[in-house]
Amino acid sequence: MKQRLLLCISLLALGVLLTSCDMLTSGSGSQELENTRVALAIQQTSMSMDQTRLAQAEPVLVATEPPLQPTYTAYPTYTQAVVVEPPPAQEPTTVVVEPPAPTLPPTPEPVETYEQWLKSVNILLYDDMFPFGEARVIQNAVDGLGLGKNTTNVNDAMGHLLTNMNSATPWDLIIIGAESRQNISGEYFDVLADQIDRGTAVILEVWYIDNISSGRIQPVMQRSGIAFHRDWWRDTNSNLNAYLVYLLDPTHPLFSEPNLISMLIPYDVMWVGDVGDLLKLNPGSGASLLGGTQPKEMTSYGLIAECMDGRMIWQTFSTHDYKTQEMINLWQNYITHTLKARYEYLHP
């Protein structure tokens, strides 16, 4: 390309030179025409030179960055899982584990029945009517129940009574028949309270509470839920119908097991004057009056009282003022009732 430009410039210069020579040889020609020709020649030369310079100038190339290519994200290289051959199967080893011996609950001891227990009960009996030669009502009642061999009878020996109550013998029932005009009092009731604490059943016949109600019998009465109400007195010529003992609850087991008991009627009375005491219930008491002088009075005028869940019976009239066989039957019921309550206490 440079060679072409140089060739063009040379030709233009040659043209100008020839023109100049022609003007010199032709003479005077038109001055204006000559001037015009010269101007044109100069103009053409200038244009040729400009074109030459333009041609000689290196074209400026603008570098264009190549278009961005999308980023290539390489896929994860797939690595074939190594297959591990399992070890050859082995025959399972059978381990025989002996099961532990079963733990059996302790075998409960068989509970003895009331009849079985009754064969080994311990009964302590005091009856101060022994020297009088009268019918031995309480002892006959014990023997009639087949419990004579289980009974320690001290008769009217107060010292032996106290000794036995203080002994280590586990008494199931203590019977005190204080009917004669001797007095069981003071420390006897202290020891009796101790026996009650052990759950021992008690049957107490006592006619003189009015004389000792503020003494050491008081704690026993308080625990029983009863109190002294009034004295019971009989003159020599008194109407015996005033001394009937009414059953306040005829359906109570005390009057049906093992014997059926009805109203008690005085017969061939032995005692006059102070013949007994009338009881009343304390407020909120758990005791029950089961016999009394008033047929519909349930809280006072009582002569037979039950307390301590049946383990204790109070009789506040004299046994020998009523028919012998009726009283034997009643005492058998007393004994049966209190022994059953004792059994239930030991076998809840």
Phi and psi in degrees as GROMACS dihedral restraints (atoms count N, CA, C in turn):
[ dihedral_restraints ]
;  ai    aj    ak    al  type     phi  dphi    fc
    3     4     5     6     1   -60.9    20    10
    4     5     6     7     1   -38.0    20    10
    6     7     8     9     1   -64.3    20    10
    7     8     9    10     1   -39.8    20    10
    9    10    11    12     1   -61.9    20    10
   10    11    12    13     1   -43.1    20    10
   12    13    14    15     1   -62.8    20    10
   13    14    15    16     1   -44.2    20    10
   15    16    17    18     1   -61.9    20    10
   16    17    18    19     1   -37.2    20    10
   18    19    20    21     1   -64.4    20    10
   19    20    21    22     1   -41.4    20    10
   21    22    23    24     1   -65.0    20    10
   22    23    24    25     1   -43.0    20    10
   24    25    26    27     1   -63.5    20    10
   25    26    27    28     1   -39.2    20    10
   27    28    29    30     1   -64.9    20    10
   28    29    30    31     1   -41.3    20    10
   30    31    32    33     1   -64.4    20    10
   31    32    33    34     1   -40.4    20    10
   33    34    35    36     1   -65.1    20    10
   34    35    36    37     1   -43.0    20    10
   36    37    38    39     1   -63.5    20    10
   37    38    39    40     1   -36.1    20    10
   39    40    41    42     1   -67.3    20    10
   40    41    42    43     1   -38.6    20    10
   42    43    44    45     1   -62.4    20    10
   43    44    45    46     1   -41.7    20    10
   45    46    47    48     1   -64.7    20    10
   46    47    48    49     1   -40.3    20    10
   48    49    50    51     1   -65.1    20    10
   49    50    51    52     1   -43.0    20    10
   51    52    53    54     1   -63.9    20    10
   52    53    54    55     1   -39.6    20    10
   54    55    56    57     1   -61.9    20    10
   55    56    57    58     1   -41.3    20    10
   57    58    59    60     1   -63.8    20    10
   58    59    60    61     1   -37.6    20    10
   60    61    62    63     1   -68.9    20    10
   61    62    63    64     1   -38.0    20    10
   63    64    65    66     1   -66.9    20    10
   64    65    66    67     1   -34.7    20    10
   66    67    68    69     1   -68.5    20    10
   67    68    69    70     1   -34.4    20    10
   69    70    71    72     1   -71.2    20    10
   70    71    72    73     1   -36.1    20    10
   72    73    74    75     1   -81.5    20    10
   73    74    75    76     1   -26.3    20    10
   75    76    77    78     1   -83.2    20    10
   76    77    78    79     1   -12.3    20    10
   78    79    80    81     1    99.0    20    10
   79    80    81    82     1  -128.7    20    10
   81    82    83    84     1   -99.3    20    10
   82    83    84    85     1     5.7    20    10
   84    85    86    87     1   -13.5    20    10
   85    86    87    88     1  -178.6    20    10
   87    88    89    90     1   -66.1    20    10
   88    89    90    91     1   121.0    20    10
   90    91    92    93     1   -61.7    20    10
   91    92    93    94     1   -36.8    20    10
   93    94    95    96     1   -69.3    20    10
   94    95    96    97     1   -39.2    20    10
   96    97    98    99     1   -65.2    20    10
   97    98    99   100     1   -36.1    20    10
   99   100   101   102     1   -68.4    20    10
  100   101   102   103     1   -39.4    20    10
  102   103   104   105     1   -65.7    20    10
  103   104   105   106     1   -37.7    20    10
  105   106   107   108     1   -66.3    20    10
  106   107   108   109     1   -39.7    20    10
  108   109   110   111     1   -66.5    20    10
  109   110   111   112     1   -39.1    20    10
  111   112   113   114     1   -66.0    20    10
  112   113   114   115     1   -42.4    20    10
  114   115   116   117     1   -62.6    20    10
  115   116   117   118     1   -39.6    20    10
  117   118   119   120     1   -65.4    20    10
  118   119   120   121     1   -40.0    20    10
  120   121   122   123     1   -63.7    20    10
  121   122   123   124     1   -41.6    20    10
  123   124   125   126     1   -64.8    20    10
  124   125   126   127     1   -40.5    20    10
  126   127   128   129     1   -62.8    20    10
  127   128   129   130     1   -40.9    20    10
  129   130   131   132     1   -67.1    20    10
  130   131   132   133     1   -38.7    20    10
  132   133   134   135     1   -64.1    20    10
  133   134   135   136     1   -43.5    20    10
  135   136   137   138     1   -61.5    20    10
  136   137   138   139     1   -40.4    20    10
  138   139   140   141     1   -66.9    20    10
  139   140   141   142     1   -37.2    20    10
  141   142   143   144     1   -64.6    20    10
  142   143   144   145     1   -39.5    20    10
  144   145   146   147     1   -66.6    20    10
  145   146   147   148     1   -41.0    20    10
  147   148   149   150     1   -61.4    20    10
  148   149   150   151     1   -41.7    20    10
  150   151   152   153     1   -64.9    20    10
  151   152   153   154     1   -36.7    20    10
  153   154   155   156     1   -63.1    20    10
  154   155   156   157     1   -43.6    20    10
  156   157   158   159     1   -63.1    20    10
  157   158   159   160     1   -38.3    20    10
  159   160   161   162     1   -67.1    20    10
  160   161   162   163     1   -37.7    20    10
  162   163   164   165     1   -70.4    20    10
  163   164   165   166     1   -34.8    20    10
  165   166   167   168     1   -72.0    20    10
  166   167   168   169     1   -25.5    20    10
  168   169   170   171     1   -65.3    20    10
  169   170   171   172     1   132.5    20    10
  171   172   173   174     1   -71.4    20    10
  172   173   174   175     1   125.7    20    10
  174   175   176   177     1   -61.0    20    10
  175   176   177   178     1   135.5    20    10
  177   178   179   180     1   -87.9    20    10
  178   179   180   181     1   113.3    20    10
  180   181   182   183     1   -90.5    20    10
  181   182   183   184     1   127.1    20    10
  183   184   185   186     1   -90.6    20    10
  184   185   186   187     1   116.6    20    10
  186   187   188   189     1   -73.1    20    10
  187   188   189   190     1   122.2    20    10
  189   190   191   192     1  -104.3    20    10
  190   191   192   193     1   128.7    20    10
  192   193   194   195     1   -69.1    20    10
  193   194   195   196     1   139.2    20    10
  195   196   197   198     1   -64.0    20    10
  196   197   198   199     1   145.1    20    10
  198   199   200   201     1   -57.4    20    10
  199   200   201   202     1   143.0    20    10
  201   202   203   204     1   -64.1    20    10
  202   203   204   205     1   131.6    20    10
  204   205   206   207     1   -87.7    20    10
  205   206   207   208     1   143.9    20    10
  207   208   209   210     1   -59.5    20    10
  208   209   210   211     1   138.4    20    10
  210   211   212   213     1   -63.5    20    10
  211   212   213   214     1   133.7    20    10
  213   214   215   216     1   -96.6    20    10
  214   215   216   217     1   120.1    20    10
  216   217   218   219     1   -99.3    20    10
  217   218   219   220     1   117.8    20    10
  219   220   221   222     1   -70.6    20    10
  220   221   222   223     1   136.6    20    10
  222   223   224   225     1   -73.0    20    10
  223   224   225   226     1   147.2    20    10
  225   226   227   228     1   -60.8    20    10
  226   227   228   229     1   142.0    20    10
  228   229   230   231     1   -69.6    20    10
  229   230   231   232     1   125.5    20    10
  231   232   233   234     1   -78.3    20    10
  232   233   234   235     1   120.9    20    10
  234   235   236   237     1  -112.0    20    10
  235   236   237   238     1   120.1    20    10
  237   238   239   240     1   -66.5    20    10
  238   239   240   241     1   129.5    20    10
  240   241   242   243     1   -61.1    20    10
  241   242   243   244     1   138.4    20    10
  243   244   245   246     1   -77.8    20    10
  244   245   246   247     1   121.0    20    10
  246   247   248   249     1   -86.2    20    10
  247   248   249   250     1   115.3    20    10
  249   250   251   252     1   -97.0    20    10
  250   251   252   253     1   121.2    20    10
  252   253   254   255     1   -71.1    20    10
  253   254   255   256     1   125.5    20    10
  255   256   257   258     1   -65.1    20    10
  256   257   258   259     1   149.1    20    10
  258   259   260   261     1   -64.7    20    10
  259   260   261   262     1   154.4    20    10
  261   262   263   264     1   -59.4    20    10
  262   263   264   265     1   137.1    20    10
  264   265   266   267     1   -60.1    20    10
  265   266   267   268     1   138.0    20    10
  267   268   269   270     1  -109.4    20    10
  268   269   270   271     1   151.6    20    10
  270   271   272   273     1   -65.7    20    10
  271   272   273   274     1   126.1    20    10
  273   274   275   276     1   -62.6    20    10
  274   275   276   277     1   140.4    20    10
  276   277   278   279     1   -87.0    20    10
  277   278   279   280     1   122.2    20    10
  279   280   281   282     1   -86.5    20    10
  280   281   282   283     1   116.3    20    10
  282   283   284   285     1  -104.1    20    10
  283   284   285   286     1   118.0    20    10
  285   286   287   288     1   -89.7    20    10
  286   287   288   289     1   112.9    20    10
  288   289   290   291     1  -103.3    20    10
  289   290   291   292     1   119.9    20    10
  291   292   293   294     1   -72.5    20    10
  292   293   294   295     1   124.9    20    10
  294   295   296   297     1   -65.6    20    10
  295   296   297   298     1   144.1    20    10
  297   298   299   300     1   -63.1    20    10
  298   299   300   301     1   149.2    20    10
  300   301   302   303     1   -63.3    20    10
  301   302   303   304     1   130.6    20    10
  303   304   305   306     1   -60.9    20    10
  304   305   306   307     1   137.5    20    10
  306   307   308   309     1   -86.5    20    10
  307   308   309   310     1   109.8    20    10
  309   310   311   312     1   -87.5    20    10
  310   311   312   313     1   137.9    20    10
  312   313   314   315     1   -62.3    20    10
  313   314   315   316     1   147.9    20    10
  315   316   317   318     1   -59.4    20    10
  316   317   318   319     1   136.8    20    10
  318   319   320   321     1   -72.1    20    10
  319   320   321   322     1   117.3    20    10
  321   322   323   324     1   -64.1    20    10
  322   323   324   325     1   141.3    20    10
  324   325   326   327     1   -66.9    20    10
  325   326   327   328     1   136.0    20    10
  327   328   329   330     1   -62.8    20    10
  328   329   330   331     1   134.4    20    10
  330   331   332   333     1   -80.8    20    10
  331   332   333   334     1   125.3    20    10
  333   334   335   336     1   -69.8    20    10
  334   335   336   337     1   143.7    20    10
  336   337   338   339     1   -73.3    20    10
  337   338   339   340     1   166.5    20    10
  339   340   341   342     1   -59.5    20    10
  340   341   342   343     1   -41.6    20    10
  342   343   344   345     1   -64.2    20    10
  343   344   345   346     1   -38.8    20    10
  345   346   347   348     1   -67.0    20    10
  346   347   348   349     1   -44.2    20    10
  348   349   350   351     1   -63.4    20    10
  349   350   351   352     1   -35.8    20    10
  351   352   353   354     1   -62.1    20    10
  352   353   354   355     1   -24.8    20    10
  354   355   356   357     1   -70.2    20    10
  355   356   357   358     1   -18.4    20    10
  357   358   359   360     1  -121.3    20    10
  358   359   360   361     1    18.1    20    10
  360   361   362   363     1   -70.8    20    10
  361   362   363   364     1   157.3    20    10
  363   364   365   366     1  -116.9    20    10
  364   365   366   367     1   120.9    20    10
  366   367   368   369     1  -118.8    20    10
  367   368   369   370     1   132.9    20    10
  369   370   371   372     1  -112.1    20    10
  370   371   372   373     1   126.1    20    10
  372   373   374   375     1  -123.1    20    10
  373   374   375   376     1   128.2    20    10
  375   376   377   378     1  -121.6    20    10
  376   377   378   379     1   127.3    20    10
  378   379   380   381     1  -140.6    20    10
  379   380   381   382     1   106.6    20    10
  381   382   383   384     1   -80.7    20    10
  382   383   384   385     1     6.0    20    10
  384   385   386   387     1   -86.0    20    10
  385   386   387   388     1    -0.3    20    10
  387   388   389   390     1   -54.8    20    10
  388   389   390   391     1   -44.7    20    10
  390   391   392   393     1   -73.5    20    10
  391   392   393   394     1   -11.9    20    10
  393   394   395   396     1   -83.6    20    10
  394   395   396   397     1   -10.9    20    10
  396   397   398   399     1    74.0    20    10
  397   398   399   400     1    11.5    20    10
  399   400   401   402     1   -81.5    20    10
  400   401   402   403     1   168.7    20    10
  402   403   404   405     1   -55.4    20    10
  403   404   405   406     1   132.9    20    10
  405   406   407   408     1   -87.7    20    10
  406   407   408   409     1    80.5    20    10
  408   409   410   411     1   -59.4    20    10
  409   410   411   412     1   -49.2    20    10
  411   412   413   414     1   -68.7    20    10
  412   413   414   415     1   -44.8    20    10
  414   415   416   417     1   -62.8    20    10
  415   416   417   418     1   -39.3    20    10
  417   418   419   420     1   -62.7    20    10
  418   419   420   421     1   -37.6    20    10
  420   421   422   423     1   -64.9    20    10
  421   422   423   424     1   -43.2    20    10
  423   424   425   426     1   -62.3    20    10
  424   425   426   427     1   -47.0    20    10
  426   427   428   429     1   -63.9    20    10
  427   428   429   430     1   -38.1    20    10
  429   430   431   432     1   -63.7    20    10
  430   431   432   433     1   -25.5    20    10
  432   433   434   435     1   -88.4    20    10
  433   434   435   436     1    -0.9    20    10
  435   436   437   438     1    75.6    20    10
  436   437   438   439     1    24.1    20    10
  438   439   440   441     1  -110.4    20    10
  439   440   441   442     1    12.8    20    10
  441   442   443   444     1   -58.9    20    10
  442   443   444   445     1   -40.0    20    10
  444   445   446   447     1   -70.2    20    10
  445   446   447   448     1   -17.9    20    10
  447   448   449   450     1   -94.6    20    10
  448   449   450   451     1     2.4    20    10
  450   451   452   453     1  -110.5    20    10
  451   452   453   454     1   132.4    20    10
  453   454   455   456     1  -100.0    20    10
  454   455   456   457     1   108.8    20    10
  456   457   458   459     1  -102.6    20    10
  457   458   459   460     1   113.0    20    10
  459   460   461   462     1   -94.9    20    10
  460   461   462   463     1     7.9    20    10
  462   463   464   465     1    53.4    20    10
  463   464   465   466     1  -121.9    20    10
  465   466   467   468     1  -106.4    20    10
  466   467   468   469     1    16.9    20    10
  468   469   470   471     1   -80.3    20    10
  469   470   471   472     1    99.5    20    10
  471   472   473   474     1   -64.9    20    10
  472   473   474   475     1   -36.4    20    10
  474   475   476   477     1   -63.9    20    10
  475   476   477   478     1   -42.3    20    10
  477   478   479   480     1   -66.1    20    10
  478   479   480   481     1   -34.6    20    10
  480   481   482   483     1   -60.6    20    10
  481   482   483   484     1   -47.8    20    10
  483   484   485   486     1   -65.6    20    10
  484   485   486   487     1   -41.1    20    10
  486   487   488   489     1   -61.4    20    10
  487   488   489   490     1   -45.2    20    10
  489   490   491   492     1   -67.6    20    10
  490   491   492   493     1   -35.7    20    10
  492   493   494   495     1   -68.1    20    10
  493   494   495   496     1   -29.5    20    10
  495   496   497   498     1   -86.2    20    10
  496   497   498   499     1    -2.8    20    10
  498   499   500   501     1   -78.9    20    10
  499   500   501   502     1   174.6    20    10
  501   502   503   504     1   -83.5    20    10
  502   503   504   505     1     1.9    20    10
  504   505   506   507     1   -64.9    20    10
  505   506   507   508     1   127.2    20    10
  507   508   509   510     1   -78.9    20    10
  508   509   510   511     1    87.1    20    10
  510   511   512   513     1   -70.1    20    10
  511   512   513   514     1   134.6    20    10
  513   514   515   516     1   -92.2    20    10
  514   515   516   517     1   -29.4    20    10
  516   517   518   519     1  -149.2    20    10
  517   518   519   520     1   131.3    20    10
  519   520   521   522     1  -116.6    20    10
  520   521   522   523     1   125.1    20    10
  522   523   524   525     1  -113.6    20    10
  523   524   525   526     1   124.4    20    10
  525   526   527   528     1  -121.6    20    10
  526   527   528   529     1   108.6    20    10
  528   529   530   531     1  -100.4    20    10
  529   530   531   532     1    88.0    20    10
  531   532   533   534     1   -97.7    20    10
  532   533   534   535     1    70.9    20    10
  534   535   536   537     1   -92.9    20    10
  535   536   537   538     1   -37.8    20    10
  537   538   539   540     1   -69.2    20    10
  538   539   540   541     1   172.1    20    10
  540   541   542   543     1   -85.0    20    10
  541   542   543   544     1    28.8    20    10
  543   544   545   546     1   -85.4    20    10
  544   545   546   547     1   167.4    20    10
  546   547   548   549     1  -124.3    20    10
  547   548   549   550     1   116.2    20    10
  549   550   551   552     1   -87.5    20    10
  550   551   552   553     1   116.5    20    10
  552   553   554   555     1  -153.8    20    10
  553   554   555   556     1  -172.3    20    10
  555   556   557   558     1    55.9    20    10
  556   557   558   559     1  -121.6    20    10
  558   559   560   561     1   -65.1    20    10
  559   560   561   562     1   -20.3    20    10
  561   562   563   564     1   -60.5    20    10
  562   563   564   565     1   -38.2    20    10
  564   565   566   567     1   -75.8    20    10
  565   566   567   568     1   -26.4    20    10
  567   568   569   570     1   -63.6    20    10
  568   569   570   571     1   -47.6    20    10
  570   571   572   573     1   -68.2    20    10
  571   572   573   574     1   -36.9    20    10
  573   574   575   576     1   -62.7    20    10
  574   575   576   577     1   -37.1    20    10
  576   577   578   579     1   -63.1    20    10
  577   578   579   580     1   -37.9    20    10
  579   580   581   582     1   -63.3    20    10
  580   581   582   583     1   -41.4    20    10
  582   583   584   585     1   -64.8    20    10
  583   584   585   586     1   -37.7    20    10
  585   586   587   588     1   -63.3    20    10
  586   587   588   589     1   -37.1    20    10
  588   589   590   591     1   -61.7    20    10
  589   590   591   592     1   -28.8    20    10
  591   592   593   594     1   -82.4    20    10
  592   593   594   595     1    -3.6    20    10
  594   595   596   597     1    89.5    20    10
  595   596   597   598     1    10.2    20    10
  597   598   599   600     1   -67.4    20    10
  598   599   600   601     1   139.5    20    10
  600   601   602   603     1   -80.2    20    10
  601   602   603   604     1   149.2    20    10
  603   604   605   606     1  -139.8    20    10
  604   605   606   607     1   135.8    20    10
  606   607   608   609     1  -121.0    20    10
  607   608   609   610     1   121.8    20    10
  609   610   611   612     1  -124.1    20    10
  610   611   612   613     1   118.7    20    10
  612   613   614   615     1  -103.0    20    10
  613   614   615   616     1   118.1    20    10
  615   616   617   618     1  -147.4    20    10
  616   617   618   619     1   134.1    20    10
  618   619   620   621     1  -112.4    20    10
  619   620   621   622     1    -5.5    20    10
  621   622   623   624     1  -117.9    20    10
  622   623   624   625     1    34.7    20    10
  624   625   626   627     1   -60.2    20    10
  625   626   627   628     1   -31.5    20    10
  627   628   629   630     1   -59.5    20    10
  628   629   630   631     1   -25.2    20    10
  630   631   632   633     1   -87.0    20    10
  631   632   633   634     1   -21.3    20    10
  633   634   635   636     1  -128.3    20    10
  634   635   636   637     1    10.8    20    10
  636   637   638   639     1   -62.5    20    10
  637   638   639   640     1   -25.8    20    10
  639   640   641   642     1   -95.0    20    10
  640   641   642   643     1     3.7    20    10
  642   643   644   645     1   -94.2    20    10
  643   644   645   646     1  -146.5    20    10
  645   646   647   648     1   -79.2    20    10
  646   647   648   649     1    -2.3    20    10
  648   649   650   651     1   -78.3    20    10
  649   650   651   652     1   -18.7    20    10
  651   652   653   654     1   -58.2    20    10
  652   653   654   655     1   -45.2    20    10
  654   655   656   657     1   -60.2    20    10
  655   656   657   658     1   -36.4    20    10
  657   658   659   660     1   -67.6    20    10
  658   659   660   661     1   -41.0    20    10
  660   661   662   663     1   -66.5    20    10
  661   662   663   664     1   -39.3    20    10
  663   664   665   666     1   -63.2    20    10
  664   665   666   667     1   -44.2    20    10
  666   667   668   669     1   -65.8    20    10
  667   668   669   670     1   -29.5    20    10
  669   670   671   672     1   -76.8    20    10
  670   671   672   673     1   -17.2    20    10
  672   673   674   675     1    84.0    20    10
  673   674   675   676     1    20.9    20    10
  675   676   677   678     1  -126.3    20    10
  676   677   678   679     1   165.6    20    10
  678   679   680   681     1  -147.6    20    10
  679   680   681   682     1   160.2    20    10
  681   682   683   684     1   -69.3    20    10
  682   683   684   685     1   131.1    20    10
  684   685   686   687     1  -102.7    20    10
  685   686   687   688     1   -56.8    20    10
  687   688   689   690     1  -164.4    20    10
  688   689   690   691     1   161.5    20    10
  690   691   692   693     1   -78.8    20    10
  691   692   693   694     1   152.7    20    10
  693   694   695   696     1  -116.8    20    10
  694   695   696   697     1   118.1    20    10
  696   697   698   699     1  -122.5    20    10
  697   698   699   700     1   146.2    20    10
  699   700   701   702     1  -138.4    20    10
  700   701   702   703     1   127.3    20    10
  702   703   704   705     1   -84.5    20    10
  703   704   705   706     1   170.5    20    10
  705   706   707   708     1   -61.4    20    10
  706   707   708   709     1   -41.3    20    10
  708   709   710   711     1  -102.8    20    10
  709   710   711   712     1    24.8    20    10
  711   712   713   714     1   -68.7    20    10
  712   713   714   715     1   149.6    20    10
  714   715   716   717     1   -70.4    20    10
  715   716   717   718     1   120.8    20    10
  717   718   719   720     1   -67.1    20    10
  718   719   720   721     1   -20.3    20    10
  720   721   722   723     1   -64.2    20    10
  721   722   723   724     1   -18.6    20    10
  723   724   725   726     1   -77.9    20    10
  724   725   726   727     1    -3.6    20    10
  726   727   728   729     1  -119.7    20    10
  727   728   729   730     1    23.4    20    10
  729   730   731   732     1   -67.8    20    10
  730   731   732   733     1   145.4    20    10
  732   733   734   735     1  -109.0    20    10
  733   734   735   736     1   108.8    20    10
  735   736   737   738     1   -84.4    20    10
  736   737   738   739     1   143.6    20    10
  738   739   740   741     1   -86.4    20    10
  739   740   741   742     1   114.6    20    10
  741   742   743   744     1   -77.2    20    10
  742   743   744   745     1   -23.3    20    10
  744   745   746   747     1  -138.4    20    10
  745   746   747   748     1    82.8    20    10
  747   748   749   750     1   -61.3    20    10
  748   749   750   751     1   -21.2    20    10
  750   751   752   753     1   -84.4    20    10
  751   752   753   754     1    -4.5    20    10
  753   754   755   756     1   -65.9    20    10
  754   755   756   757     1   141.7    20    10
  756   757   758   759     1   -56.0    20    10
  757   758   759   760     1   -25.3    20    10
  759   760   761   762     1   -59.3    20    10
  760   761   762   763     1   -23.5    20    10
  762   763   764   765     1  -108.0    20    10
  763   764   765   766     1    13.4    20    10
  765   766   767   768     1  -139.8    20    10
  766   767   768   769     1    -9.2    20    10
  768   769   770   771     1  -126.0    20    10
  769   770   771   772     1   120.4    20    10
  771   772   773   774     1   -86.3    20    10
  772   773   774   775     1    -3.2    20    10
  774   775   776   777     1  -117.0    20    10
  775   776   777   778     1   148.0    20    10
  777   778   779   780     1   -85.8    20    10
  778   779   780   781     1   123.1    20    10
  780   781   782   783     1  -112.9    20    10
  781   782   783   784     1   140.6    20    10
  783   784   785   786     1  -120.5    20    10
  784   785   786   787     1  -173.8    20    10
  786   787   788   789     1   -52.8    20    10
  787   788   789   790     1   138.8    20    10
  789   790   791   792     1   -89.9    20    10
  790   791   792   793     1   130.5    20    10
  792   793   794   795     1  -115.0    20    10
  793   794   795   796     1   129.1    20    10
  795   796   797   798     1   -60.8    20    10
  796   797   798   799     1   143.4    20    10
  798   799   800   801     1  -152.6    20    10
  799   800   801   802     1   125.8    20    10
  801   802   803   804     1    48.4    20    10
  802   803   804   805     1    57.6    20    10
  804   805   806   807     1   -59.9    20    10
  805   806   807   808     1   145.9    20    10
  807   808   809   810     1  -100.9    20    10
  808   809   810   811     1   -33.4    20    10
  810   811   812   813     1  -115.6    20    10
  811   812   813   814     1   141.0    20    10
  813   814   815   816     1  -126.8    20    10
  814   815   816   817     1   172.3    20    10
  816   817   818   819     1    80.7    20    10
  817   818   819   820     1  -127.6    20    10
  819   820   821   822     1   -77.8    20    10
  820   821   822   823     1   104.8    20    10
  822   823   824   825     1  -107.4    20    10
  823   824   825   826     1    -0.1    20    10
  825   826   827   828     1   164.7    20    10
  826   827   828   829     1  -171.1    20    10
  828   829   830   831     1  -136.3    20    10
  829   830   831   832     1   150.8    20    10
  831   832   833   834     1  -104.8    20    10
  832   833   834   835     1   137.4    20    10
  834   835   836   837     1  -108.0    20    10
  835   836   837   838     1   161.6    20    10
  837   838   839   840     1  -138.7    20    10
  838   839   840   841     1   158.5    20    10
  840   841   842   843     1   -87.5    20    10
  841   842   843   844     1   141.3    20    10
  843   844   845   846     1   -73.1    20    10
  844   845   846   847     1   153.1    20    10
  846   847   848   849     1   -57.4    20    10
  847   848   849   850     1   133.4    20    10
  849   850   851   852     1    72.1    20    10
  850   851   852   853     1    15.1    20    10
  852   853   854   855     1   -69.5    20    10
  853   854   855   856     1   149.6    20    10
  855   856   857   858     1   -96.5    20    10
  856   857   858   859     1     3.4    20    10
  858   859   860   861     1   -80.9    20    10
  859   860   861   862     1   167.7    20    10
  861   862   863   864     1  -135.1    20    10
  862   863   864   865     1   135.3    20    10
  864   865   866   867     1   -88.3    20    10
  865   866   867   868     1   121.1    20    10
  867   868   869   870     1  -107.7    20    10
  868   869   870   871     1   -17.1    20    10
  870   871   872   873     1  -143.3    20    10
  871   872   873   874     1   145.7    20    10
  873   874   875   876     1  -167.1    20    10
  874   875   876   877     1  -178.3    20    10
  876   877   878   879     1   -87.7    20    10
  877   878   879   880     1   -15.6    20    10
  879   880   881   882     1  -114.4    20    10
  880   881   882   883     1   118.6    20    10
  882   883   884   885     1   -63.4    20    10
  883   884   885   886     1   -21.7    20    10
  885   886   887   888     1  -118.1    20    10
  886   887   888   889     1     8.5    20    10
  888   889   890   891     1   -96.2    20    10
  889   890   891   892     1   111.5    20    10
  891   892   893   894     1   -99.2    20    10
  892   893   894   895     1    -8.0    20    10
  894   895   896   897     1  -119.2    20    10
  895   896   897   898     1    -4.0    20    10
  897   898   899   900     1  -152.9    20    10
  898   899   900   901     1   177.2    20    10
  900   901   902   903     1    58.4    20    10
  901   902   903   904     1    33.6    20    10
  903   904   905   906     1   -87.0    20    10
  904   905   906   907     1   147.1    20    10
  906   907   908   909     1  -122.8    20    10
  907   908   909   910     1   -18.7    20    10
  909   910   911   912     1  -131.2    20    10
  910   911   912   913     1   125.4    20    10
  912   913   914   915     1  -130.8    20    10
  913   914   915   916     1   143.1    20    10
  915   916   917   918     1  -117.4    20    10
  916   917   918   919     1   139.2    20    10
  918   919   920   921     1  -152.7    20    10
  919   920   921   922     1   179.0    20    10
  921   922   923   924     1    53.1    20    10
  922   923   924   925     1    49.8    20    10
  924   925   926   927     1    57.4    20    10
  925   926   927   928     1    33.9    20    10
  927   928   929   930     1    88.4    20    10
  928   929   930   931     1    -1.7    20    10
  930   931   932   933     1   -80.0    20    10
  931   932   933   934     1   -11.5    20    10
  933   934   935   936     1  -133.6    20    10
  934   935   936   937     1   135.4    20    10
  936   937   938   939     1  -121.9    20    10
  937   938   939   940     1   130.2    20    10
  939   940   941   942     1  -106.4    20    10
  940   941   942   943     1   130.5    20    10
  942   943   944   945     1  -123.9    20    10
  943   944   945   946     1   120.0    20    10
  945   946   947   948     1  -111.8    20    10
  946   947   948   949     1    28.0    20    10
  948   949   950   951     1  -129.6    20    10
  949   950   951   952     1   170.2    20    10
  951   952   953   954     1   -91.4    20    10
  952   953   954   955     1   127.8    20    10
  954   955   956   957     1   -57.4    20    10
  955   956   957   958     1   -43.2    20    10
  957   958   959   960     1   -80.6    20    10
  958   959   960   961     1     7.1    20    10
  960   961   962   963     1   -89.2    20    10
  961   962   963   964     1    -0.7    20    10
  963   964   965   966     1  -127.6    20    10
  964   965   966   967     1   168.4    20    10
  966   967   968   969     1   -57.9    20    10
  967   968   969   970     1   136.3    20    10
  969   970   971   972     1   -59.7    20    10
  970   971   972   973     1   -52.1    20    10
  972   973   974   975     1   -66.1    20    10
  973   974   975   976     1   -36.6    20    10
  975   976   977   978     1   -62.5    20    10
  976   977   978   979     1   -38.2    20    10
  978   979   980   981     1   -74.6    20    10
  979   980   981   982     1   -34.2    20    10
  981   982   983   984     1   -60.8    20    10
  982   983   984   985     1   -44.7    20    10
  984   985   986   987     1   -60.4    20    10
  985   986   987   988     1   -42.8    20    10
  987   988   989   990     1   -66.0    20    10
  988   989   990   991     1   -41.0    20    10
  990   991   992   993     1   -66.3    20    10
  991   992   993   994     1   -35.9    20    10
  993   994   995   996     1   -61.3    20    10
  994   995   996   997     1   -39.5    20    10
  996   997   998   999     1   -66.0    20    10
  997   998   999  1000     1   -41.1    20    10
  999  1000  1001  1002     1   -54.8    20    10
 1000  1001  1002  1003     1   -50.2    20    10
 1002  1003  1004  1005     1   -64.6    20    10
 1003  1004  1005  1006     1   -45.7    20    10
 1005  1006  1007  1008     1   -61.7    20    10
 1006  1007  1008  1009     1   -44.2    20    10
 1008  1009  1010  1011     1   -64.3    20    10
 1009  1010  1011  1012     1   -46.5    20    10
 1011  1012  1013  1014     1   -70.8    20    10
 1012  1013  1014  1015     1   -35.4    20    10
 1014  1015  1016  1017     1   -67.1    20    10
 1015  1016  1017  1018     1   -37.9    20    10
 1017  1018  1019  1020     1   -64.2    20    10
 1018  1019  1020  1021     1   -39.2    20    10
 1020  1021  1022  1023     1   -65.7    20    10
 1021  1022  1023  1024     1   -37.1    20    10
 1023  1024  1025  1026     1   -64.8    20    10
 1024  1025  1026  1027     1   -43.5    20    10
 1026  1027  1028  1029     1   -60.4    20    10
 1027  1028  1029  1030     1   -43.4    20    10
 1029  1030  1031  1032     1   -67.5    20    10
 1030  1031  1032  1033     1   -31.2    20    10
 1032  1033  1034  1035     1   -65.6    20    10
 1033  1034  1035  1036     1   -39.7    20    10
 1035  1036  1037  1038     1   -80.2    20    10
 1036  1037  1038  1039     1   -23.9    20    10
 1038  1039  1040  1041     1  -126.6    20    10
 1039  1040  1041  1042     1    69.7    20    10
